[in-house]
């Protein structure tokens, strides 16, 4: 919390912890080639080059947010959804092949549909 607003800070590693996306005070940087960010005032989403959501942040109130995503740690992959945390074994960098995808929040390509949600 800062000035009454919820901020998220995280480093999201993939490819055997060799690369990462940085989330610092809700600013996202270091996206790999082909990955996209789309967002509006109520949420943000990062998709990979296949348009599979990797990280979703949805603000549910002034002081709360839901975080969903696919996270990799060594030979383990974790899918975080509204229903809970699910574990999938995987080789480093192969997280997408073993995890069921999240449903996209936004339309893509982001440059053509900035802030526009699916539905």
N, C-alpha and C positions, 0 to 999 in steps of 0.2 A: 504494500500500500504506500502510495505517495500522493500527497495532496488529495486524499479521499478517493483515489483511483487505483484499481488493481493492476499491477505490472507483472509480466512474466519474464523470467530470465532462465535460459537453459542452453546447453550445448548438446546438439543431437548428433551422435556419431553413427557412422555406417561404414561399410567396406572394411570390416575388421578394425574399426577405430582409427582408420587412416585419414578420413575426411569428416567434416562436421558442418552443420548449419548452426549459426549462432543466433540466439534470441536474447536481446538485451534491452530491457525496458520497452518491450513490445516492438522493437525494431528488429527485423530479420535480415541477416546478411550471410554472405558466403554460400549462396545457392549454387549447386552444381549446374553445369550446362544442361539445358533442356528442362530443368525443374522450374516451376512457376509458383508465384505467390499471388493470391487474390484475397481481398478483404473489403469489409465495410465497417461501419461504426460498431457493429455488434459481434464481429468475429473475424478470424483469419484462417487461411488454409494454405498449406504447401502440398503440391502434387509433384510426383516425379515425371520423368520423360514419357511415361506411359499413362499419365493422368491419374495415377493411383494416389489417393491421399496418404501422405506420410505424417502430417501433423494438422490437427484442427483445434482451434481455440475458439470457444463460443462463450461470450459473456452472458450469464444468466441473471445477473443482478448487478447492482452498483459495486458490491464487494465479493462477487463470486464468478467463477468461470468453470466451464467443463473443458477438459483437455482429452482429446482422443488422438490416437496415433499408432504407428508401428515403430517399435524401438528394438534395436539390435544390441546385444552384449555377448561378445565372443561367439559361441556356437548356439546361442539362445536368442529367440526372437519373441517379442511380446506385443500383443495386440491389445490396446486399451480402448474399450468402447463404453457406451452408456450401461451396458449389461455387466461389465467387469473386466478383469485382466485375464488374458488367455496366453498360454505358453506354446511355442512351436520350436522344435529343434531346426536349426538351419546352419549352413556354412556362411562364413563372413561374406557380406555383400549380396547374399541371396535371400534376404528377408522377404521380398515380395513374392517369390515363388511358393512359399509355404504358408503364407497368411491369407485368410480371406480378406478382400478389400473392404475398406470403409466406404460408405456412400458419400459421394462428393457433395459439398455444400454449394460451391460456386460454379459458374459456367467458365469454359476455357475455349480459346486462349485468353488469358487475363488481359492482354493489351486490347483485345477486341470487346471484352465484356467486363470492364473494371467494376468491381463491387456488385455484379449481378448474380443473384442466387439461382440455383436450379429450382425447378418446380413448374 
